[in-house]
Amino acid sequence: MICEFCGSQTAEKKVKKQHWLHGRLYIVENVSAEVCIECGERYFHAKVLDEIDRLLETSHTIKDKIEVEVVSL
């Protein structure tokens, strides 16, 4: 795949993805993505995003919890 930002080639990698669902923020590990080898832009296939939604909407194992601060500029 070609990056639409810089025109370089992408490669499939496993990444961490921040994912919002129903007003909650999740960090999902080991997500397949196409990642630009030049600028790092990440592309996710719709089926992968649907799979994340299905996982989070059902009972799932929680690996860890972190505290996140929300601030305004």
PDB file of N, CA, C and O in Angstrom:
ATOM      1  N   MET A   1       0.847  -1.166   0.000  1.00  0.00           N
ATOM      2  CA  MET A   1       0.000   0.000   0.000  1.00  0.00           C
ATOM      3  C   MET A   1       0.903   1.242   0.000  1.00  0.00           C
ATOM      4  O   MET A   1       2.016   1.209   0.524  1.00  0.00           O
ATOM      5  N   ILE A   2       0.421   2.312  -0.580  1.00  0.00           N
ATOM      6  CA  ILE A   2       1.167   3.566  -0.650  1.00  0.00           C
ATOM      7  C   ILE A   2       0.572   4.556   0.348  1.00  0.00           C
ATOM      8  O   ILE A   2      -0.645   4.730   0.410  1.00  0.00           O
ATOM      9  N   CYS A   3       1.432   5.200   1.124  1.00  0.00           N
ATOM     10  CA  CYS A   3       0.999   6.200   2.107  1.00  0.00           C
ATOM     11  C   CYS A   3       0.419   7.401   1.380  1.00  0.00           C
ATOM     12  O   CYS A   3       1.037   7.937   0.460  1.00  0.00           O
ATOM     13  N   GLU A   4      -0.771   7.823   1.794  1.00  0.00           N
ATOM     14  CA  GLU A   4      -1.384   8.976   1.127  1.00  0.00           C
ATOM     15  C   GLU A   4      -0.799  10.305   1.595  1.00  0.00           C
ATOM     16  O   GLU A   4      -1.110  11.345   1.014  1.00  0.00           O
ATOM     17  N   PHE A   5       0.040  10.297   2.630  1.00  0.00           N
ATOM     18  CA  PHE A   5       0.641  11.534   3.112  1.00  0.00           C
ATOM     19  C   PHE A   5       2.001  11.806   2.477  1.00  0.00           C
ATOM     20  O   PHE A   5       2.278  12.929   2.056  1.00  0.00           O
ATOM     21  N   CYS A   6       2.852  10.778   2.406  1.00  0.00           N
ATOM     22  CA  CYS A   6       4.211  11.020   1.889  1.00  0.00           C
ATOM     23  C   CYS A   6       4.537  10.216   0.635  1.00  0.00           C
ATOM     24  O   CYS A   6       5.573  10.443   0.009  1.00  0.00           O
ATOM     25  N   GLY A   7       3.667   9.281   0.262  1.00  0.00           N
ATOM     26  CA  GLY A   7       3.896   8.523  -0.962  1.00  0.00           C
ATOM     27  C   GLY A   7       4.815   7.324  -0.825  1.00  0.00           C
ATOM     28  O   GLY A   7       5.096   6.652  -1.817  1.00  0.00           O
ATOM     29  N   SER A   8       5.288   7.040   0.374  1.00  0.00           N
ATOM     30  CA  SER A   8       6.169   5.886   0.591  1.00  0.00           C
ATOM     31  C   SER A   8       5.359   4.605   0.748  1.00  0.00           C
ATOM     32  O   SER A   8       4.133   4.629   0.850  1.00  0.00           O
ATOM     33  N   GLN A   9       6.065   3.509   0.763  1.00  0.00           N
ATOM     34  CA  GLN A   9       5.447   2.189   0.916  1.00  0.00           C
ATOM     35  C   GLN A   9       5.105   1.934   2.388  1.00  0.00           C
ATOM     36  O   GLN A   9       5.763   2.461   3.285  1.00  0.00           O
ATOM     37  N   THR A  10       4.073   1.125   2.626  1.00  0.00           N
ATOM     38  CA  THR A  10       3.729   0.708   3.983  1.00  0.00           C
ATOM     39  C   THR A  10       4.111  -0.754   4.160  1.00  0.00           C
ATOM     40  O   THR A  10       4.335  -1.483   3.194  1.00  0.00           O
ATOM     41  N   ALA A  11       4.178  -1.161   5.426  1.00  0.00           N
ATOM     42  CA  ALA A  11       4.450  -2.555   5.764  1.00  0.00           C
ATOM     43  C   ALA A  11       3.490  -2.956   6.872  1.00  0.00           C
ATOM     44  O   ALA A  11       3.142  -2.141   7.727  1.00  0.00           O
ATOM     45  N   GLU A  12       3.062  -4.221   6.856  1.00  0.00           N
ATOM     46  CA  GLU A  12       2.160  -4.695   7.902  1.00  0.00           C
ATOM     47  C   GLU A  12       2.943  -4.891   9.200  1.00  0.00           C
ATOM     48  O   GLU A  12       4.003  -5.516   9.217  1.00  0.00           O
ATOM     49  N   LYS A  13       2.392  -4.342  10.290  1.00  0.00           N
ATOM     50  CA  LYS A  13       3.004  -4.462  11.607  1.00  0.00           C
ATOM     51  C   LYS A  13       1.916  -4.649  12.647  1.00  0.00           C
ATOM     52  O   LYS A  13       0.740  -4.396  12.386  1.00  0.00           O
ATOM     53  N   LYS A  14       2.315  -5.088  13.811  1.00  0.00           N
ATOM     54  CA  LYS A  14       1.422  -5.166  14.965  1.00  0.00           C
ATOM     55  C   LYS A  14       1.699  -3.927  15.816  1.00  0.00           C
ATOM     56  O   LYS A  14       2.849  -3.642  16.149  1.00  0.00           O
ATOM     57  N   VAL A  15       0.638  -3.190  16.168  1.00  0.00           N
ATOM     58  CA  VAL A  15       0.782  -1.939  16.898  1.00  0.00           C
ATOM     59  C   VAL A  15      -0.199  -1.874  18.063  1.00  0.00           C
ATOM     60  O   VAL A  15      -1.117  -2.686  18.171  1.00  0.00           O
ATOM     61  N   LYS A  16       0.019  -0.882  18.936  1.00  0.00           N
ATOM     62  CA  LYS A  16      -0.969  -0.535  19.951  1.00  0.00           C
ATOM     63  C   LYS A  16      -1.886   0.516  19.337  1.00  0.00           C
ATOM     64  O   LYS A  16      -1.430   1.424  18.641  1.00  0.00           O
ATOM     65  N   LYS A  17      -3.189   0.383  19.603  1.00  0.00           N
ATOM     66  CA  LYS A  17      -4.139   1.344  19.057  1.00  0.00           C
ATOM     67  C   LYS A  17      -5.001   1.915  20.171  1.00  0.00           C
ATOM     68  O   LYS A  17      -5.562   1.173  20.977  1.00  0.00           O
ATOM     69  N   GLN A  18      -5.104   3.242  20.211  1.00  0.00           N
ATOM     70  CA  GLN A  18      -6.051   3.884  21.103  1.00  0.00           C
ATOM     71  C   GLN A  18      -7.406   3.829  20.415  1.00  0.00           C
ATOM     72  O   GLN A  18      -7.534   4.208  19.250  1.00  0.00           O
ATOM     73  N   HIS A  19      -8.417   3.355  21.137  1.00  0.00           N
ATOM     74  CA  HIS A  19      -9.715   3.105  20.508  1.00  0.00           C
ATOM     75  C   HIS A  19     -10.822   3.593  21.430  1.00  0.00           C
ATOM     76  O   HIS A  19     -10.921   3.145  22.572  1.00  0.00           O
ATOM     77  N   TRP A  20     -11.650   4.502  20.947  1.00  0.00           N
ATOM     78  CA  TRP A  20     -12.800   4.989  21.702  1.00  0.00           C
ATOM     79  C   TRP A  20     -14.026   4.185  21.326  1.00  0.00           C
ATOM     80  O   TRP A  20     -14.282   3.948  20.146  1.00  0.00           O
ATOM     81  N   LEU A  21     -14.791   3.761  22.334  1.00  0.00           N
ATOM     82  CA  LEU A  21     -16.048   3.049  22.095  1.00  0.00           C
ATOM     83  C   LEU A  21     -17.006   3.398  23.229  1.00  0.00           C
ATOM     84  O   LEU A  21     -16.696   3.203  24.404  1.00  0.00           O
ATOM     85  N   HIS A  22     -18.172   3.916  22.858  1.00  0.00           N
ATOM     86  CA  HIS A  22     -19.207   4.292  23.831  1.00  0.00           C
ATOM     87  C   HIS A  22     -18.664   5.222  24.911  1.00  0.00           C
ATOM     88  O   HIS A  22     -18.991   5.069  26.088  1.00  0.00           O
ATOM     89  N   GLY A  23     -17.832   6.191  24.510  1.00  0.00           N
ATOM     90  CA  GLY A  23     -17.310   7.183  25.434  1.00  0.00           C
ATOM     91  C   GLY A  23     -16.188   6.712  26.331  1.00  0.00           C
ATOM     92  O   GLY A  23     -15.784   7.433  27.244  1.00  0.00           O
ATOM     93  N   ARG A  24     -15.678   5.525  26.093  1.00  0.00           N
ATOM     94  CA  ARG A  24     -14.563   4.995  26.890  1.00  0.00           C
ATOM     95  C   ARG A  24     -13.347   4.808  26.000  1.00  0.00           C
ATOM     96  O   ARG A  24     -13.461   4.433  24.833  1.00  0.00           O
ATOM     97  N   LEU A  25     -12.176   5.075  26.574  1.00  0.00           N
ATOM     98  CA  LEU A  25     -10.925   4.912  25.844  1.00  0.00           C
ATOM     99  C   LEU A  25     -10.282   3.578  26.205  1.00  0.00           C
ATOM    100  O   LEU A  25     -10.145   3.240  27.381  1.00  0.00           O
ATOM    101  N   TYR A  26      -9.898   2.838  25.199  1.00  0.00           N
ATOM    102  CA  TYR A  26      -9.210   1.563  25.374  1.00  0.00           C
ATOM    103  C   TYR A  26      -7.871   1.637  24.648  1.00  0.00           C
ATOM    104  O   TYR A  26      -7.737   2.362  23.662  1.00  0.00           O
ATOM    105  N   ILE A  27      -6.890   0.898  25.126  1.00  0.00           N
ATOM    106  CA  ILE A  27      -5.645   0.690  24.398  1.00  0.00           C
ATOM    107  C   ILE A  27      -5.598  -0.793  24.056  1.00  0.00           C
ATOM    108  O   ILE A  27      -5.575  -1.647  24.942  1.00  0.00           O
ATOM    109  N   VAL A  28      -5.585  -1.082  22.773  1.00  0.00           N
ATOM    110  CA  VAL A  28      -5.625  -2.465  22.294  1.00  0.00           C
ATOM    111  C   VAL A  28      -4.260  -2.798  21.712  1.00  0.00           C
ATOM    112  O   VAL A  28      -3.754  -2.085  20.845  1.00  0.00           O
ATOM    113  N   GLU A  29      -3.670  -3.880  22.190  1.00  0.00           N
ATOM    114  CA  GLU A  29      -2.345  -4.294  21.717  1.00  0.00           C
ATOM    115  C   GLU A  29      -2.462  -5.340  20.613  1.00  0.00           C
ATOM    116  O   GLU A  29      -3.501  -5.979  20.447  1.00  0.00           O
ATOM    117  N   ASN A  30      -1.385  -5.497  19.871  1.00  0.00           N
ATOM    118  CA  ASN A  30      -1.264  -6.522  18.819  1.00  0.00           C
ATOM    119  C   ASN A  30      -2.299  -6.355  17.708  1.00  0.00           C
ATOM    120  O   ASN A  30      -2.877  -7.332  17.233  1.00  0.00           O
ATOM    121  N   VAL A  31      -2.523  -5.111  17.303  1.00  0.00           N
ATOM    122  CA  VAL A  31      -3.482  -4.813  16.242  1.00  0.00           C
ATOM    123  C   VAL A  31      -2.734  -4.746  14.909  1.00  0.00           C
ATOM    124  O   VAL A  31      -1.713  -4.067  14.799  1.00  0.00           O
ATOM    125  N   SER A  32      -3.240  -5.443  13.910  1.00  0.00           N
ATOM    126  CA  SER A  32      -2.635  -5.406  12.578  1.00  0.00           C
ATOM    127  C   SER A  32      -2.899  -4.055  11.925  1.00  0.00           C
ATOM    128  O   SER A  32      -4.029  -3.568  11.910  1.00  0.00           O
ATOM    129  N   ALA A  33      -1.839  -3.459  11.387  1.00  0.00           N
ATOM    130  CA  ALA A  33      -1.957  -2.173  10.701  1.00  0.00           C
ATOM    131  C   ALA A  33      -0.945  -2.110   9.573  1.00  0.00           C
ATOM    132  O   ALA A  33       0.086  -2.781   9.603  1.00  0.00           O
ATOM    133  N   GLU A  34      -1.253  -1.306   8.595  1.00  0.00           N
ATOM    134  CA  GLU A  34      -0.281  -0.951   7.567  1.00  0.00           C
ATOM    135  C   GLU A  34       0.394   0.317   8.059  1.00  0.00           C
ATOM    136  O   GLU A  34      -0.283   1.318   8.295  1.00  0.00           O
ATOM    137  N   VAL A  35       1.724   0.299   8.222  1.00  0.00           N
ATOM    138  CA  VAL A  35       2.457   1.432   8.772  1.00  0.00           C
ATOM    139  C   VAL A  35       3.453   1.927   7.728  1.00  0.00           C
ATOM    140  O   VAL A  35       4.233   1.149   7.179  1.00  0.00           O
ATOM    141  N   CYS A  36       3.415   3.225   7.463  1.00  0.00           N
ATOM    142  CA  CYS A  36       4.328   3.812   6.485  1.00  0.00           C
ATOM    143  C   CYS A  36       5.760   3.699   7.000  1.00  0.00           C
ATOM    144  O   CYS A  36       6.053   4.067   8.138  1.00  0.00           O
ATOM    145  N   ILE A  37       6.638   3.191   6.156  1.00  0.00           N
ATOM    146  CA  ILE A  37       8.028   2.997   6.573  1.00  0.00           C
ATOM    147  C   ILE A  37       8.789   4.319   6.631  1.00  0.00           C
ATOM    148  O   ILE A  37       9.879   4.377   7.202  1.00  0.00           O
ATOM    149  N   GLU A  38       8.234   5.373   6.051  1.00  0.00           N
ATOM    150  CA  GLU A  38       8.907   6.673   6.049  1.00  0.00           C
ATOM    151  C   GLU A  38       8.374   7.609   7.144  1.00  0.00           C
ATOM    152  O   GLU A  38       9.151   8.120   7.951  1.00  0.00           O
ATOM    153  N   CYS A  39       7.060   7.836   7.175  1.00  0.00           N
ATOM    154  CA  CYS A  39       6.508   8.831   8.104  1.00  0.00           C
ATOM    155  C   CYS A  39       5.785   8.226   9.304  1.00  0.00           C
ATOM    156  O   CYS A  39       5.477   8.939  10.259  1.00  0.00           O
ATOM    157  N   GLY A  40       5.508   6.915   9.269  1.00  0.00           N
ATOM    158  CA  GLY A  40       4.882   6.253  10.407  1.00  0.00           C
ATOM    159  C   GLY A  40       3.365   6.310  10.440  1.00  0.00           C
ATOM    160  O   GLY A  40       2.752   5.797  11.376  1.00  0.00           O
ATOM    161  N   GLU A  41       2.745   6.927   9.434  1.00  0.00           N
ATOM    162  CA  GLU A  41       1.276   6.969   9.388  1.00  0.00           C
ATOM    163  C   GLU A  41       0.733   5.539   9.417  1.00  0.00           C
ATOM    164  O   GLU A  41       1.287   4.644   8.779  1.00  0.00           O
ATOM    165  N   ARG A  42      -0.364   5.333  10.168  1.00  0.00           N
ATOM    166  CA  ARG A  42      -0.920   3.987  10.325  1.00  0.00           C
ATOM    167  C   ARG A  42      -2.291   3.896   9.666  1.00  0.00           C
ATOM    168  O   ARG A  42      -3.097   4.823   9.744  1.00  0.00           O
ATOM    169  N   TYR A  43      -2.539   2.768   9.021  1.00  0.00           N
ATOM    170  CA  TYR A  43      -3.809   2.505   8.350  1.00  0.00           C
ATOM    171  C   TYR A  43      -4.378   1.202   8.888  1.00  0.00           C
ATOM    172  O   TYR A  43      -3.672   0.198   8.984  1.00  0.00           O
ATOM    173  N   PHE A  44      -5.661   1.225   9.240  1.00  0.00           N
ATOM    174  CA  PHE A  44      -6.330   0.045   9.791  1.00  0.00           C
ATOM    175  C   PHE A  44      -7.443  -0.373   8.837  1.00  0.00           C
ATOM    176  O   PHE A  44      -8.230   0.465   8.396  1.00  0.00           O
ATOM    177  N   HIS A  45      -7.513  -1.657   8.517  1.00  0.00           N
ATOM    178  CA  HIS A  45      -8.585  -2.176   7.683  1.00  0.00           C
ATOM    179  C   HIS A  45      -9.881  -2.170   8.481  1.00  0.00           C
ATOM    180  O   HIS A  45      -9.872  -2.390   9.692  1.00  0.00           O
ATOM    181  N   ALA A  46     -10.993  -1.918   7.803  1.00  0.00           N
ATOM    182  CA  ALA A  46     -12.305  -1.846   8.456  1.00  0.00           C
ATOM    183  C   ALA A  46     -12.619  -3.122   9.227  1.00  0.00           C
ATOM    184  O   ALA A  46     -13.208  -3.055  10.306  1.00  0.00           O
ATOM    185  N   LYS A  47     -12.236  -4.286   8.696  1.00  0.00           N
ATOM    186  CA  LYS A  47     -12.536  -5.546   9.385  1.00  0.00           C
ATOM    187  C   LYS A  47     -11.794  -5.637  10.715  1.00  0.00           C
ATOM    188  O   LYS A  47     -12.302  -6.239  11.661  1.00  0.00           O
ATOM    189  N   VAL A  48     -10.590  -5.044  10.803  1.00  0.00           N
ATOM    190  CA  VAL A  48      -9.831  -5.032  12.055  1.00  0.00           C
ATOM    191  C   VAL A  48     -10.533  -4.132  13.072  1.00  0.00           C
ATOM    192  O   VAL A  48     -10.638  -4.490  14.245  1.00  0.00           O
ATOM    193  N   LEU A  49     -11.012  -2.973  12.635  1.00  0.00           N
ATOM    194  CA  LEU A  49     -11.720  -2.059  13.537  1.00  0.00           C
ATOM    195  C   LEU A  49     -13.031  -2.682  14.018  1.00  0.00           C
ATOM    196  O   LEU A  49     -13.401  -2.523  15.182  1.00  0.00           O
ATOM    197  N   ASP A  50     -13.734  -3.386  13.134  1.00  0.00           N
ATOM    198  CA  ASP A  50     -14.959  -4.090  13.532  1.00  0.00           C
ATOM    199  C   ASP A  50     -14.646  -5.184  14.548  1.00  0.00           C
ATOM    200  O   ASP A  50     -15.405  -5.391  15.495  1.00  0.00           O
ATOM    201  N   GLU A  51     -13.537  -5.880  14.354  1.00  0.00           N
ATOM    202  CA  GLU A  51     -13.131  -6.936  15.285  1.00  0.00           C
ATOM    203  C   GLU A  51     -12.835  -6.354  16.672  1.00  0.00           C
ATOM    204  O   GLU A  51     -13.181  -6.958  17.687  1.00  0.00           O
ATOM    205  N   ILE A  52     -12.197  -5.184  16.713  1.00  0.00           N
ATOM    206  CA  ILE A  52     -11.930  -4.526  17.993  1.00  0.00           C
ATOM    207  C   ILE A  52     -13.249  -4.181  18.685  1.00  0.00           C
ATOM    208  O   ILE A  52     -13.408  -4.440  19.877  1.00  0.00           O
ATOM    209  N   ASP A  53     -14.188  -3.601  17.948  1.00  0.00           N
ATOM    210  CA  ASP A  53     -15.493  -3.264  18.527  1.00  0.00           C
ATOM    211  C   ASP A  53     -16.183  -4.498  19.099  1.00  0.00           C
ATOM    212  O   ASP A  53     -16.713  -4.462  20.209  1.00  0.00           O
ATOM    213  N   ARG A  54     -16.174  -5.585  18.338  1.00  0.00           N
ATOM    214  CA  ARG A  54     -16.820  -6.829  18.810  1.00  0.00           C
ATOM    215  C   ARG A  54     -16.143  -7.331  20.085  1.00  0.00           C
ATOM    216  O   ARG A  54     -16.822  -7.747  21.024  1.00  0.00           O
ATOM    217  N   LEU A  55     -14.819  -7.296  20.123  1.00  0.00           N
ATOM    218  CA  LEU A  55     -14.082  -7.743  21.300  1.00  0.00           C
ATOM    219  C   LEU A  55     -14.466  -6.916  22.524  1.00  0.00           C
ATOM    220  O   LEU A  55     -14.740  -7.467  23.590  1.00  0.00           O
ATOM    221  N   LEU A  56     -14.483  -5.602  22.368  1.00  0.00           N
ATOM    222  CA  LEU A  56     -14.727  -4.723  23.508  1.00  0.00           C
ATOM    223  C   LEU A  56     -16.182  -4.746  23.973  1.00  0.00           C
ATOM    224  O   LEU A  56     -16.468  -4.435  25.129  1.00  0.00           O
ATOM    225  N   GLU A  57     -17.096  -5.109  23.085  1.00  0.00           N
ATOM    226  CA  GLU A  57     -18.510  -5.163  23.458  1.00  0.00           C
ATOM    227  C   GLU A  57     -18.900  -6.476  24.124  1.00  0.00           C
ATOM    228  O   GLU A  57     -20.030  -6.629  24.588  1.00  0.00           O
ATOM    229  N   THR A  58     -17.973  -7.415  24.172  1.00  0.00           N
ATOM    230  CA  THR A  58     -18.235  -8.691  24.839  1.00  0.00           C
ATOM    231  C   THR A  58     -17.300  -8.809  26.039  1.00  0.00           C
ATOM    232  O   THR A  58     -16.440  -7.953  26.247  1.00  0.00           O
ATOM    233  N   SER A  59     -17.464  -9.840  26.807  1.00  0.00           N
ATOM    234  CA  SER A  59     -16.582 -10.080  27.941  1.00  0.00           C
ATOM    235  C   SER A  59     -15.166 -10.329  27.422  1.00  0.00           C
ATOM    236  O   SER A  59     -14.959 -11.159  26.537  1.00  0.00           O
ATOM    237  N   HIS A  60     -14.198  -9.605  27.978  1.00  0.00           N
ATOM    238  CA  HIS A  60     -12.819  -9.730  27.512  1.00  0.00           C
ATOM    239  C   HIS A  60     -11.864  -9.617  28.698  1.00  0.00           C
ATOM    240  O   HIS A  60     -12.207  -9.059  29.740  1.00  0.00           O
ATOM    241  N   THR A  61     -10.681 -10.149  28.521  1.00  0.00           N
ATOM    242  CA  THR A  61      -9.661 -10.105  29.556  1.00  0.00           C
ATOM    243  C   THR A  61      -9.013  -8.727  29.567  1.00  0.00           C
ATOM    244  O   THR A  61      -8.627  -8.200  28.524  1.00  0.00           O
ATOM    245  N   ILE A  62      -8.900  -8.153  30.758  1.00  0.00           N
ATOM    246  CA  ILE A  62      -8.237  -6.858  30.912  1.00  0.00           C
ATOM    247  C   ILE A  62      -6.809  -7.114  31.366  1.00  0.00           C
ATOM    248  O   ILE A  62      -6.584  -7.666  32.443  1.00  0.00           O
ATOM    249  N   LYS A  63      -5.843  -6.712  30.544  1.00  0.00           N
ATOM    250  CA  LYS A  63      -4.432  -6.945  30.832  1.00  0.00           C
ATOM    251  C   LYS A  63      -3.917  -5.986  31.900  1.00  0.00           C
ATOM    252  O   LYS A  63      -3.131  -6.374  32.764  1.00  0.00           O
ATOM    253  N   ASP A  64      -4.363  -4.729  31.836  1.00  0.00           N
ATOM    254  CA  ASP A  64      -3.859  -3.706  32.751  1.00  0.00           C
ATOM    255  C   ASP A  64      -4.807  -2.522  32.713  1.00  0.00           C
ATOM    256  O   ASP A  64      -5.603  -2.386  31.783  1.00  0.00           O
ATOM    257  N   LYS A  65      -4.725  -1.675  33.708  1.00  0.00           N
ATOM    258  CA  LYS A  65      -5.460  -0.410  33.730  1.00  0.00           C
ATOM    259  C   LYS A  65      -4.466   0.695  34.023  1.00  0.00           C
ATOM    260  O   LYS A  65      -3.533   0.519  34.807  1.00  0.00           O
ATOM    261  N   ILE A  66      -4.678   1.849  33.378  1.00  0.00           N
ATOM    262  CA  ILE A  66      -3.819   2.995  33.623  1.00  0.00           C
ATOM    263  C   ILE A  66      -4.692   4.206  33.924  1.00  0.00           C
ATOM    264  O   ILE A  66      -5.866   4.251  33.559  1.00  0.00           O
ATOM    265  N   GLU A  67      -4.099   5.183  34.594  1.00  0.00           N
ATOM    266  CA  GLU A  67      -4.791   6.433  34.865  1.00  0.00           C
ATOM    267  C   GLU A  67      -4.385   7.436  33.796  1.00  0.00           C
ATOM    268  O   GLU A  67      -3.204   7.556  33.470  1.00  0.00           O
ATOM    269  N   VAL A  68      -5.362   8.158  33.248  1.00  0.00           N
ATOM    270  CA  VAL A  68      -5.101   9.121  32.208  1.00  0.00           C
ATOM    271  C   VAL A  68      -5.656  10.469  32.633  1.00  0.00           C
ATOM    272  O   VAL A  68      -6.804  10.557  33.068  1.00  0.00           O
ATOM    273  N   GLU A  69      -4.852  11.521  32.512  1.00  0.00           N
ATOM    274  CA  GLU A  69      -5.314  12.866  32.825  1.00  0.00           C
ATOM    275  C   GLU A  69      -5.927  13.496  31.581  1.00  0.00           C
ATOM    276  O   GLU A  69      -5.427  13.312  30.471  1.00  0.00           O
ATOM    277  N   VAL A  70      -7.006  14.235  31.773  1.00  0.00           N
ATOM    278  CA  VAL A  70      -7.645  14.980  30.698  1.00  0.00           C
ATOM    279  C   VAL A  70      -7.524  16.457  31.054  1.00  0.00           C
ATOM    280  O   VAL A  70      -7.978  16.873  32.120  1.00  0.00           O
ATOM    281  N   VAL A  71      -6.916  17.256  30.176  1.00  0.00           N
ATOM    282  CA  VAL A  71      -6.721  18.661  30.434  1.00  0.00           C
ATOM    283  C   VAL A  71      -7.195  19.480  29.237  1.00  0.00           C
ATOM    284  O   VAL A  71      -7.302  18.961  28.126  1.00  0.00           O
ATOM    285  N   SER A  72      -7.476  20.751  29.464  1.00  0.00           N
ATOM    286  CA  SER A  72      -7.857  21.658  28.383  1.00  0.00           C
ATOM    287  C   SER A  72      -6.726  22.657  28.128  1.00  0.00           C
ATOM    288  O   SER A  72      -5.998  23.027  29.050  1.00  0.00           O
ATOM    289  N   LEU A  73      -6.588  23.077  26.911  1.00  0.00           N
ATOM    290  CA  LEU A  73      -5.570  24.048  26.553  1.00  0.00           C
ATOM    291  C   LEU A  73      -6.185  25.428  26.520  1.00  0.00           C
ATOM    292  O   LEU A  73      -5.493  26.406  26.236  1.00  0.00           O
TER     293      LEU A  73
END
